[in-house]
């Protein structure tokens, strides 16, 4: 049993807690069966969720969470007001419990603390790690996080490796690409609003490199074909020692018959989308989907270009890439071609979106890289 901290973008915390609840009993116990361990008490903090659970479950969150940035396991905590105290406490870190690899990278964050000089902290931490036979290297695969807030230090070991929003399929990107975990939030809200993965059609009229469509297709499907730091841990449970462990997750539903449509007037964007599709199929071979692509201006679409039961899913371009008044025209045009099942749109606060037959059913306000944006859901 360890303490884990699952980090996420600011303002995603409540929805991350919802997500953890939604897949908790899909994870695997050490006997190869769905876990019977109850959902722990979740403590929501700025930037993530902290809780205690068995190690084998905490590690598996990396596979299932679409909103998380990292999964950290807490390995030591102590008051830290003086550098000699800080260094001596670091000598007590039980790193050998987890790591065989002796190279480790170091990330330090401080706030409202007496110890706040990053260079001095790095020197002290490097010296302490050296006494434990560890060498600090920016190129190391394993990462140690030291956070000192209000004179209290928390030491965590990363279990993810590369940032979790990098699923591995988005190798071809365009301008202002949408992060996968933000697209995953759109998918979460989409299905909370009544969309059906296998009976509805999902159309992105500004598809770019396809992130929204791919996150919809892989919603609730664990990412088993990515490298994670915890798979190299010394205390990794034996059930994960061979590639066959993936077959134990046999109860996970494998979605089929998903229908996706991606449209973009930029030929390069369609190329990126098609290349990413190849990588997506390699990473999620169990997902059955049909992706139709059109290199067209969405204002030129007719009813013959898309079927009924369509959800519009979009993160439209804005600013110099496309005038804001052009975006609502596209949605109105599509609505005039066929009745829509619904729409979910990520857009700047200043962009006004309206439909004739759909009503605004929910809206999330937050900031993305300093820009005030809205995630708006429209339903019948």
C-alpha positions in Angstrom: 0.0 0.0 0.0 1.4 3.4 -1.1 0.3 7.0 -1.5 -0.1 8.0 -5.1 -0.6 11.5 -6.6 -2.2 11.6 -10.0 -1.5 15.0 -11.6 -3.7 16.7 -14.1 -4.1 20.2 -15.6 -5.5 22.8 -13.2 -9.4 22.7 -13.2 -9.4 19.1 -14.3 -9.3 17.7 -10.7 -13.0 17.0 -10.2 -13.2 15.3 -13.6 -10.1 13.3 -12.9 -11.8 12.0 -9.8 -14.8 11.1 -11.8 -12.6 9.3 -14.3 -10.8 7.3 -11.6 -14.2 6.2 -10.3 -15.3 5.1 -13.8 -12.5 2.7 -14.5 -11.4 1.6 -11.0 -13.0 -1.8 -11.2 -11.7 -2.4 -14.7 -8.1 -2.7 -13.3 -6.6 -6.0 -12.5 -5.7 -7.7 -9.1 -2.7 -9.9 -8.6 -4.8 -13.0 -9.3 -5.6 -11.8 -12.8 -9.2 -10.9 -12.0 -10.9 -7.5 -11.9 -9.9 -5.8 -8.7 -12.1 -6.2 -5.6 -10.2 -3.5 -3.7 -12.7 -0.6 -3.1 -12.2 2.8 -4.5 -10.0 4.7 -2.0 -10.9 8.0 -0.5 -9.8 10.6 -3.0 -8.2 13.8 -1.8 -8.6 16.5 -4.4 -5.8 19.0 -4.5 -4.8 21.8 -6.9 -3.3 20.0 -9.9 -4.3 16.5 -9.1 -5.8 13.8 -6.8 -4.0 12.0 -3.9 -5.0 8.6 -2.3 -3.6 5.4 -0.9 -4.0 2.1 -2.7 -2.1 -1.1 -3.5 0.9 -0.6 -5.7 -0.3 -2.8 -8.5 -3.4 -0.6 -8.9 -1.6 2.7 -8.6 0.7 1.6 -11.4 -2.2 0.6 -13.6 -3.7 4.1 -13.5 -1.1 4.9 -16.2 -2.8 2.5 -18.5 -6.4 3.7 -18.0 -6.4 7.5 -17.3 -6.9 9.8 -20.2 -6.9 13.0 -18.2 -3.8 12.5 -16.1 -0.4 14.0 -16.8 1.6 11.8 -14.5 1.2 9.2 -11.7 3.6 9.8 -8.8 4.2 7.4 -5.9 5.2 9.2 -2.7 8.3 7.7 -1.2 9.3 10.2 1.6 8.2 13.4 3.3 9.7 15.6 6.0 10.0 19.1 7.3 12.7 21.0 5.4 13.9 24.3 6.8 17.7 23.9 6.6 20.0 22.5 3.8 21.8 20.1 6.1 18.4 18.8 7.4 17.2 18.5 3.8 20.3 16.5 2.7 20.2 14.1 5.7 16.6 13.3 5.1 17.3 12.5 1.5 19.7 9.9 2.6 16.7 8.1 4.1 14.9 7.7 0.7 14.2 4.0 0.1 15.0 4.2 -3.7 16.5 0.7 -3.8 13.0 -0.6 -3.1 11.9 0.6 -6.5 15.0 1.1 -8.7 17.8 -1.1 -10.1 18.9 1.6 -12.6 21.3 4.0 -10.9 20.8 7.0 -13.2 18.0 9.3 -12.2 16.7 12.7 -13.3 15.7 15.3 -10.8 12.8 17.8 -10.8 12.6 20.4 -8.0 9.7 22.7 -7.2 9.5 25.2 -4.3 7.0 27.7 -2.9 6.7 29.8 0.2 9.6 28.0 1.8 12.9 29.0 3.4 14.7 26.6 1.0 14.0 28.1 -2.3 17.3 28.4 -4.2 17.1 25.8 -6.9 20.8 25.5 -7.6 21.6 24.9 -3.9 18.8 22.4 -3.7 20.0 20.5 -6.8 23.6 20.4 -5.4 22.3 19.1 -2.0 20.0 16.5 -3.7 22.8 15.4 -6.1 25.2 14.9 -3.2 22.6 12.9 -1.2 21.7 10.7 -4.2 25.4 10.1 -4.7 25.7 8.8 -1.2 23.0 6.3 -2.2 25.0 5.3 -5.3 22.6 7.2 -7.7 23.9 9.5 -10.4 21.8 12.5 -11.5 21.4 12.7 -15.3 18.9 14.7 -17.4 18.9 11.7 -19.8 17.8 9.2 -17.2 14.6 7.3 -17.7 13.6 7.3 -14.1 12.5 10.7 -12.6 12.5 11.9 -9.0 10.3 14.8 -8.0 11.1 17.0 -5.0 8.5 19.5 -4.0 9.0 21.9 -1.1 6.0 23.9 -0.1 5.7 25.9 3.2 8.9 24.2 4.5 7.6 20.7 4.0 9.3 18.4 1.4 7.5 15.6 -0.5 9.6 13.2 -2.5 7.9 11.3 -5.3 9.0 8.8 -8.0 7.4 9.0 -11.4 5.7 5.9 -12.6 4.7 7.1 -16.0 7.9 7.9 -18.0 6.9 10.2 -20.8 4.1 12.5 -20.1 0.8 10.6 -20.2 -0.9 12.9 -22.6 1.5 11.6 -25.3 -0.3 8.4 -26.2 2.2 7.6 -29.0 0.0 8.0 -32.1 0.2 11.8 -32.7 3.5 11.9 -34.5 2.3 14.3 -37.2 1.0 17.7 -35.8 -0.2 20.9 -37.3 -0.4 24.5 -36.0 -1.7 24.9 -32.4 -2.3 21.1 -31.8 -4.8 20.1 -29.2 -3.4 18.1 -26.2 -4.7 14.6 -26.0 -5.9 15.0 -22.4 -8.0 18.1 -23.3 -9.5 16.1 -26.2 -10.1 13.3 -23.7 -12.1 15.7 -21.5 -14.2 16.4 -24.6 -14.8 12.7 -25.0 -15.7 12.3 -21.3 -18.3 15.1 -21.5 -19.6 13.9 -24.9 -20.5 10.5 -23.5 -21.9 11.9 -20.3 -24.3 13.9 -22.6 -25.8 10.7 -24.1 -23.6 10.1 -27.2 -23.2 6.4 -28.1 -19.8 5.2 -29.3 -21.2 2.5 -31.6 -24.5 3.9 -32.9 -23.6 7.6 -33.4 -21.3 9.1 -36.0 -18.6 11.7 -35.0 -17.7 14.4 -37.4 -15.0 17.0 -37.0 -15.3 19.7 -39.6 -11.8 21.2 -38.6 -10.1 17.9 -38.0 -6.4 18.9 -38.1 -4.3 15.9 -37.1 -7.3 14.1 -35.7 -6.8 14.2 -31.9 -10.4 14.6 -30.9 -11.6 11.7 -33.1 -8.8 9.4 -31.9 -9.6 10.3 -28.2 -13.2 9.5 -28.8 -12.4 6.2 -30.4 -10.0 5.2 -27.6 -12.3 6.4 -24.8 -12.1 3.9 -21.8 -9.6 1.7 -23.8 -6.4 1.2 -21.8 -3.1 2.1 -23.5 -1.2 -1.2 -23.2 1.3 -0.6 -25.9 3.4 2.2 -24.4 6.5 2.2 -22.3 6.0 3.2 -18.6 8.6 3.7 -15.9 6.9 1.4 -13.5 7.4 -1.6 -15.8 11.1 -1.2 -14.9 10.6 -1.0 -11.1 12.2 -3.7 -8.9 9.0 -4.2 -7.0 6.9 -4.6 -10.0 4.4 -7.4 -9.3 5.3 -10.7 -10.8 2.1 -10.8 -12.8 3.6 -8.1 -15.0 6.8 -9.9 -15.8 5.9 -11.1 -19.2 4.0 -9.6 -22.2 1.1 -12.0 -21.5 -0.1 -9.9 -18.6 -2.1 -7.8 -21.2 -4.2 -10.8 -22.0 -5.4 -10.9 -18.4 -7.5 -7.7 -19.0 -9.8 -9.9 -21.1 -13.0 -8.3 -19.6 -12.2 -4.9 -21.1 -14.7 -4.2 -23.8 -13.2 -3.8 -27.3 -15.3 -1.2 -29.1 -16.2 -2.0 -32.7 -18.1 -0.3 -35.6 -17.1 3.2 -34.6 -17.7 5.7 -37.4 -15.5 8.8 -37.6 -15.4 11.6 -40.2 -12.6 14.1 -40.5 -12.8 17.1 -42.7 -10.2 19.8 -43.4 -9.5 22.3 -46.2 -5.8 21.9 -45.5 -4.3 19.1 -47.5 -1.3 18.8 -45.1 -3.8 18.4 -42.2 -5.5 15.5 -43.9 -2.0 13.9 -44.6 -1.2 14.3 -40.9 -4.5 12.7 -39.9 -4.0 9.7 -42.2 -0.4 9.1 -40.9 -1.6 9.3 -37.3 -4.3 6.9 -38.1 -1.7 4.3 -39.0 0.1 4.7 -35.6 -3.2 4.7 -33.7 -4.2 1.4 -35.2 -0.8 -0.1 -34.1 -1.2 1.2 -30.5 -4.9 0.3 -30.2 -5.3 -2.7 -32.6 -8.3 -4.0 -30.7 -10.5 -1.0 -31.6 -12.6 -1.4 -34.7 -13.4 1.9 -36.4 -13.9 3.4 -39.8 -12.4 6.8 -40.5 -13.5 8.7 -43.5 -11.5 11.8 -44.5 -12.4 14.7 -46.9 -10.0 17.4 -48.0 -12.8 20.0 -48.4 -14.1 23.2 -47.0 -16.8 22.2 -44.6 -19.1 25.0 -46.0 -19.3 22.9 -49.1 -20.6 19.7 -47.5 -24.0 18.4 -48.5 -26.2 15.8 -46.9 -24.7 13.1 -49.1 -21.3 13.6 -47.4 -22.4 12.4 -44.0 -25.2 10.2 -42.5 -27.7 10.7 -39.8 -27.1 10.5 -36.0 -24.1 12.8 -36.4 -22.4 14.5 -33.4 -20.3 17.5 -34.3 -17.0 17.5 -32.4 -14.7 20.4 -32.9 -11.9 22.6 -31.7 -12.2 25.2 -34.5 -9.3 27.4 -35.5 -9.5 31.1 -34.7 -7.6 34.3 -34.9 -5.4 34.6 -38.0 -6.2 31.0 -39.1 -9.9 31.6 -39.5 -12.2 34.5 -38.7 -14.4 33.8 -35.7 -17.6 34.6 -37.6 -16.8 31.9 -40.2 -16.9 29.1 -37.5 -20.6 29.5 -36.5 -21.5 29.6 -40.2 -20.0 26.1 -40.7 -22.1 24.7 -37.8 -25.3 26.3 -39.1 -24.5 25.0 -42.6 -24.1 21.4 -41.3 -27.3 21.7 -39.3 -29.1 22.8 -42.4 -27.9 19.7 -44.3 -29.1 17.1 -41.8 -30.6 17.1 -38.2 -27.8 16.7 -35.7 -27.7 14.4 -32.7 -25.6 16.9 -30.8 -22.4 18.9 -30.7 -19.5 19.4 -28.4 -17.2 22.4 -29.2 -14.1 23.8 -27.6 -14.0 27.5 -28.4 -12.7 30.9 -27.2 -15.0 32.7 -24.8 -15.5 35.4 -27.4 -16.8 33.0 -30.0 -20.6 32.7 -29.9 -22.0 29.3 -31.0 -25.7 28.7 -31.6 -27.8 26.0 -33.2 -31.5 26.1 -34.3 -32.5 22.7 -33.1 -29.9 22.1 -30.4 -29.8 23.7 -27.0 -26.8 24.4 -24.7 -26.9 21.6 -22.1 -23.6 22.1 -20.3 -20.6 24.3 -20.4 -17.1 24.2 -18.7 -15.1 27.4 -18.4 -11.4 27.3 -18.0 -8.1 28.7 -19.2 -5.8 27.1 -21.7 -2.4 28.7 -22.0 -3.8 32.0 -20.8 -6.8 32.0 -23.2 -10.3 31.9 -21.7 -12.1 29.0 -23.4 -15.4 27.2 -23.1 -16.2 23.5 -23.6 -19.9 23.7 -24.8 -22.2 20.8 -25.2 -25.4 21.1 -27.3 -28.1 18.5 -27.3 -31.7 18.0 -28.5 
